Amino acid sequence: MNQLQLFLPCAAGVEERLAEECLLITDQQPGTLKTTRGGVLVQASWRDVMLLNLHSRLAQRVLVQLSNVEYRSDQDIYENASEVAWEIWFTPKQSFKIEITAQHSPVKSLNYSALLVKDAICDRFRHKSGVRPNVETRWPDARVYVHLSATHQTLYMDTSGEALFKRGWRTDKGDAPLKETLAAAMIAASGWDGETPLYDPCCGSGTIAIEAAQIACNIAPGGQRQFGFEKLLPYQSHVWSAIKSEAKAAESKAVVPIFGSDVAHRMVDFAMRNAERAGVGDVVQLRGGDALQRLPPCDKPGILLLNPPYGERIEAAGFAGTASGARTRRGGRESAWLDPTADPVQQNDSAGDAASMDSFFRQLSTHWKTHYMGWTAWVLTPDLKLPGRMRFKESRRVPMWNGPIECRMFRFEISAMPDKNAKLPEV
Ligand SMILES: C[S@@+](CC[C@H](N)C(=O)[O-])C[C@H]1O[C@@H](n2cnc3c(N)ncnc32)[C@H](O)[C@@H]1O
């Protein structure tokens, strides 16, 4: 189990960062690793499998590649799957499930191909032990992944179980929650150093702020969940316990405050509960309030990191009166973060109304230019015209995919608005 070929899928656009993360977690040399579209291939040990599951913030799952061979027919698909030593990974008394994906594959039915692999696995177990394992689609003990390209069939044993973005702490979420893996990718892309204040003024269920707080405290993202490898045959509970204890012992205190706020008080409550569950209830400071009114939460300029509302999934909301009634973490009324001079913002009546979204973003940039001088904003959005809408020129744009939605992360350096009354320098 010391020379396994692993594949770690991730969101498109995140591959290079995942590769860097893998090197850090497994302490390997760059030559052992290769990035492909949508993931990273790495040669590693069984111990690395556990470390990657526990510590990766960017991978969707950790798969062990068991075979990668050409196929031309259904018969090939069956025979290739029959040749893999499944009995090393699970017993016929355990249940399993097949997940199949394809790209440019000539097969007519993916369901049928999955059935062929399932039959091959069951037949192999029956020949070897006289017993066939059962298929269980909801809570299988083992998950087999099959990928069919135009020419090759690749078979993987999954070691993660539930996808890794499910960290175990976000039981409360809103209408458009960001996957934890994508929030982590945003933080990585921003180059946040853990020492600069970080603020998400549209924090929803708190994903970005909570991920950042866990990073700041060196809390392993997978510390609160279980993994598929715990049910597989190579699993040794004492090794896993030691790895988890090491991770726990390495936790530290955050050196910088992390802030989040949202116009919807229900979301702020969700975020608070999520932060408590994630072990960072004391690190993240969460408040209610309109992003168009919130003043910087601290004196030192930091980074604003957010995926703001956008038409298709969630509309911008808020107006002056709501925010002034915002409740703090401690349940009291909060006014220190509010800009009392801000113009009331009109509430949107129609979801995704383009004109009101335009107006929201224009007011947001005016607010930032007035009050957030010296801050850097990183905004994830599917709206490629956002810089124009905000009258900002981005200093960086990073392509990123939110599931099937192509997005950009724009970086804006916030400087003050030009003073219209200022005299031009004499020449
Ligand atoms: C796309 S969601 C952000 C999701 C969040 N990252 C999460 O993981 O849950 C946008 C959020 O912006 C909030 N929002 C809308 N208008 C706002 C405003 N004017 N001020 C502050 N938050 C606002 C919504 O309530 C929503 O929670």
The ligand as an SDF file (V2000), in Angstrom:
LIG
                    3D

 27 29  0  0  0  0  0  0  0  0999 V2000
  -24.8260   33.9090   -2.8650 C   0  0  0  0  0  0  0  0  0  0  0  0
  -25.2870   34.1110   -1.2080 S   0  0  0  0  0  0  0  0  0  0  0  0
  -23.8070   33.8770   -0.3040 C   0  0  0  0  0  0  0  0  0  0  0  0
  -23.7150   32.4740    0.1910 C   0  0  0  0  0  0  0  0  0  0  0  0
  -22.6620   32.2630    1.2300 C   0  0  0  0  0  0  0  0  0  0  0  0
  -21.3140   32.4230    0.6980 N   0  0  0  0  0  0  0  0  0  0  0  0
  -22.8400   30.9060    1.8550 C   0  0  0  0  0  0  0  0  0  0  0  0
  -21.9590   30.0740    1.7370 O   0  0  0  0  0  0  0  0  0  0  0  0
  -23.9110   30.6290    2.4160 O   0  0  0  0  0  0  0  0  0  0  0  0
  -25.5300   35.8150   -1.0910 C   0  0  0  0  0  0  0  0  0  0  0  0
  -25.9300   36.3140    0.2760 C   0  0  0  0  0  0  0  0  0  0  0  0
  -26.0330   37.7340    0.2040 O   0  0  0  0  0  0  0  0  0  0  0  0
  -27.0220   38.1390    1.0970 C   0  0  0  0  0  0  0  0  0  0  0  0
  -27.4440   39.5110    0.7230 N   0  0  0  0  0  0  0  0  0  0  0  0
  -28.2880   39.9290   -0.2450 C   0  0  0  0  0  0  0  0  0  0  0  0
  -28.3650   41.2690   -0.2670 N   0  0  0  0  0  0  0  0  0  0  0  0
  -27.5420   41.7180    0.7250 C   0  0  0  0  0  0  0  0  0  0  0  0
  -27.1940   43.0160    1.2200 C   0  0  0  0  0  0  0  0  0  0  0  0
  -27.7180   44.1040    0.6890 N   0  0  0  0  0  0  0  0  0  0  0  0
  -26.3310   43.0950    2.2430 N   0  0  0  0  0  0  0  0  0  0  0  0
  -25.7940   41.9710    2.8150 C   0  0  0  0  0  0  0  0  0  0  0  0
  -26.1040   40.7250    2.3940 N   0  0  0  0  0  0  0  0  0  0  0  0
  -26.9500   40.6070    1.3630 C   0  0  0  0  0  0  0  0  0  0  0  0
  -28.1080   37.0950    0.9820 C   0  0  0  0  0  0  0  0  0  0  0  0
  -28.9200   37.0920    2.1540 O   0  0  0  0  0  0  0  0  0  0  0  0
  -27.2720   35.8320    0.7960 C   0  0  0  0  0  0  0  0  0  0  0  0
  -27.0770   35.1750    2.0310 O   0  0  0  0  0  0  0  0  0  0  0  0
  1  2  1  0
  2  3  1  0
  2 10  1  0
  3  4  1  0
  4  5  1  0
  5  6  1  0
  5  7  1  0
  7  8  2  0
  7  9  1  0
 10 11  1  0
 11 12  1  0
 11 26  1  0
 12 13  1  0
 13 14  1  0
 13 24  1  0
 14 15  1  0
 14 23  1  0
 15 16  2  0
 16 17  1  0
 17 18  1  0
 17 23  2  0
 18 19  1  0
 18 20  2  0
 20 21  1  0
 21 22  2  0
 22 23  1  0
 24 25  1  0
 24 26  1  0
 26 27  1  0
M  CHG  2   2   1   9  -1
M  END
$$$$
